[in-house]
Amino acid sequence: MRKGLKRFGGALRRVATVGVTAALALGMAVTGPVSAIAEEVAGGTVTTKDGVTLSKTATWDDEVADQANVELSIGSTESKDKVAVMFVLDKSTSQGMRDEAAKMLDYLKGKSNTDIIYNVVIFSGTATSTGWQNIADDATLDATKANFVNGDTTSGTNMDAGIEEAISQMKSLPADYADAESYLVTLSDGITYVWTGDDGQVKCVPVQGLHDEDKVESAAQNQVDTWDMMYDYGVGIEQVYGTFEQFLSAVPGKMNTTESDGHVQNYYGENSKANPISTYIYDAEKQALVQKKYACGPEFAMYESATGYASLVQQFDHAYAYAVPELDSNGNDNLSNWNGPSGFPWGQELMTYLASLSDNGAENSYYSNADADKLFAGIQDQILYEIESGTVTDVIGNDFDLAGLDTIKMSVGSTELKGTVDEAAGTVTFGDKGEYVVSYTKAEDGTETLTWKIGAPVESANGVKLSYALNLANKSTVPGTYPVDTNEKATLTYESTGGDRGEGTFPVPELSYTVDALDPAITGGFVAKKELVDSDGNELDLKDGQFKFQVKDAEGSVIDEATNDAEGNIRFKKDMTFNDAGDYTYTISEVNDGQEGITYDTDDVTVTVHVADTDDDGDLDATWSYADDDMTFTNVSTAKATVPSTSTSNNGNLPKTSDPTSLVGAGVALVGGLGASAAGLVLRRRNK
């Protein structure tokens, strides 16, 4: 750390700022108090890509001078976290999955730090929803858990209807939950083949298979098998279009042609199989032309579902889409619906694409019914917890020092935890089981670091907070306002509730303090003494103006000139002003003007002026001193000796050097404007 050389003094003001920049003069360290003029907060809040809330702030202490209080937190600081959860479930979703979803709602209900509403949308050929319900409403929650399935299921699988219902329900989200953290959970095997048209009717596309001479061999169908009639069994999107994105780009043209040619029908209408698309079972060339021109029902349904879901997820903070297979007769995952010889691989492809638009991602799109408890436990943890565990590394700023381990405090929600300080180890431990440990280290270069290990899950609405005090170590002496960062960098590395690892960076709080200018010190001119002796050392009389002298500053520039009087006094008339505290050095020298028979004194007299606010009154004071207490110039005359002066009368002038008892008092009298601050001057004659 940089250490101070001199105190500049005066009043220092402090304010908190964010992003303050200034080009200021070179500063020197200050000792003494810094008084606050405003209680402002520096810092802010950020959210990681995983939704982890990180906050860091700093304020100047109102009572302890030069001390800043820093707080950093993980998780929401609100007393209750508002949450909105929506489920979009396929009617084919297993009872086991629905049971686990119900258990999740039951668990969330027991968390007092959350204010949760939920909505369950279930789709078959059509879709229904529970509407937005408060989880605290026992009667409604019990009914939802007991009937976690659409009681009025209809034939067909219409994911588009479920998505459209979800979009509609988001429009009726209660106003006081408009800013709630929102979650969307979509579960389906993706095997959808009807959709909802602009007129609100459920639509389908009938397809028939022709034999030779356009004879019908396969009667018109309007359900999932229409895909097989168009492309064959076991064929997926990848084989027909390449990628799902390419499918979304290519299929709209085919859909337009199919509709304009009158092949789209109302699924629940009397003529749902009228005007079917004709495919050619034994004529590959004709069949290829049909495939290129028309879209079957599953293609319509997948397109509407994919584009609708892309719109729906934009309305949620977090979304999860999972491909969940139906159960077979033995209660196991019926994977053959996707990858069997007569399966529909495009169902899983659709869900994988929806997952790619969601938080879980395409690589985590599949979930077995056997792992239903893990699926919902993971989602419930995402809702309730910010992180599973983590470590905060907080590097303290260069302008600050930690005020002490005993200033480190921690709380969970509104509850402050008791800390155990180990000075020898440099640690503070919190929690009944030592779940939280803060370690302090100081490197050889002076860098101070706090490492906060978090060994327990952090609840979203019951966040953890760490606070500590810092002492301002480096303060400028030059008037101006100075921004100071409380830390160089603070980062959180963590494991999320889903098992992933992440990292986030806290904001850097920037405080500032102001140094006010002090009133300058003004001094009278320097004084010195002149004597003339013969070659035997006998003192000779002087004449007014006989010899000339100069004062030079530290750069060697002449700043004042004077001559001696007949009594040997040298008085410089230039007053000097000092605006800044410090030590200033000057030299007094005699000018050799070549007088005949005179050997000039070539030694310089060094004067040091010390400027400081010695009494802390906001005014600078100046005192000067002579090197070796020497202020006399002595010239030697080689001319014929004259009778030495025997005068003892000084007529109010400086005493001769032969009267050492009175020299100090006279030297003090010549200080002029310095007053009592010059009383320490000790003047004596140099030995020649």
Sequence and secondary structure as in RCSB ss.txt:
>XXXX:A:sequence
MRKGLKRFGGALRRVATVGVTAALALGMAVTGPVSAIAEEVAGGTVTTKDGVTLSKTATWDDEVADQANVELSIG
STESKDKVAVMFVLDKSTSQGMRDEAAKMLDYLKGKSNTDIIYNVVIFSGTATSTGWQNIADDATLDATKANFVN
GDTTSGTNMDAGIEEAISQMKSLPADYADAESYLVTLSDGITYVWTGDDGQVKCVPVQGLHDEDKVESAAQNQVD
TWDMMYDYGVGIEQVYGTFEQFLSAVPGKMNTTESDGHVQNYYGENSKANPISTYIYDAEKQALVQKKYACGPEF
AMYESATGYASLVQQFDHAYAYAVPELDSNGNDNLSNWNGPSGFPWGQELMTYLASLSDNGAENSYYSNADADKL
FAGIQDQILYEIESGTVTDVIGNDFDLAGLDTIKMSVGSTELKGTVDEAAGTVTFGDKGEYVVSYTKAEDGTETL
TWKIGAPVESANGVKLSYALNLANKSTVPGTYPVDTNEKATLTYESTGGDRGEGTFPVPELSYTVDALDPAITGG
FVAKKELVDSDGNELDLKDGQFKFQVKDAEGSVIDEATNDAEGNIRFKKDMTFNDAGDYTYTISEVNDGQEGITY
DTDDVTVTVHVADTDDDGDLDATWSYADDDMTFTNVSTAKATVPSTSTSNNGNLPKTSDPTSLVGAGVALVGGLG
ASAAGLVLRRRNK
>XXXX:A:secstr
    SS   S EEEEEESS            S  EES    EEEEEE TT  EEEEEEEE SSSTTEEEEEEEES
  SSSEEEEEEEEEETTS HHHHHHHHHHHHHHHT TTEEEEEEEEEESSSEEE  SEETT HHHHHHHHHT S 
TT  SS  HHHHHHHHHHHHHT  GGGTTSEEEEEEEE      EE TTS EEE  EEEE GGG EEEEEE STT
HHHHHH TT  HHHHHSSHHHHHHHHHHHHHHHHHTT  EETTSTTTTSS EEEESS HHHHHHHHHH   HHHH
HHHHHHHHHHHHGGG SEEEEEE   B TTSSB THHHHSTT  HHHHHHHHHHHHTSSS GGG B  GGGHHHH
HHHHHHHHHEEESEEEEEEEE TTEEE  GGG EEEETTEEE EEEETTTTEEEESTT  EEEEEEE TT  EEE
EEEE S EETTB EEEEEEEEE     SSEEEEEESEEEEEEEEE TTS EEEEE    EEEEEE   B EEE  
 EEEEEEEETT  EE   TT SEEEEE TTS EEEEEEB TTSEEE    EEE S EEEEEEEEEE    TTEE 
    EEEEEEEE TTSSSB EEEEEEGGGB EEEEEE S           TTS   TT GGGHHHHHHHTTGGGG
GGGTT   B    
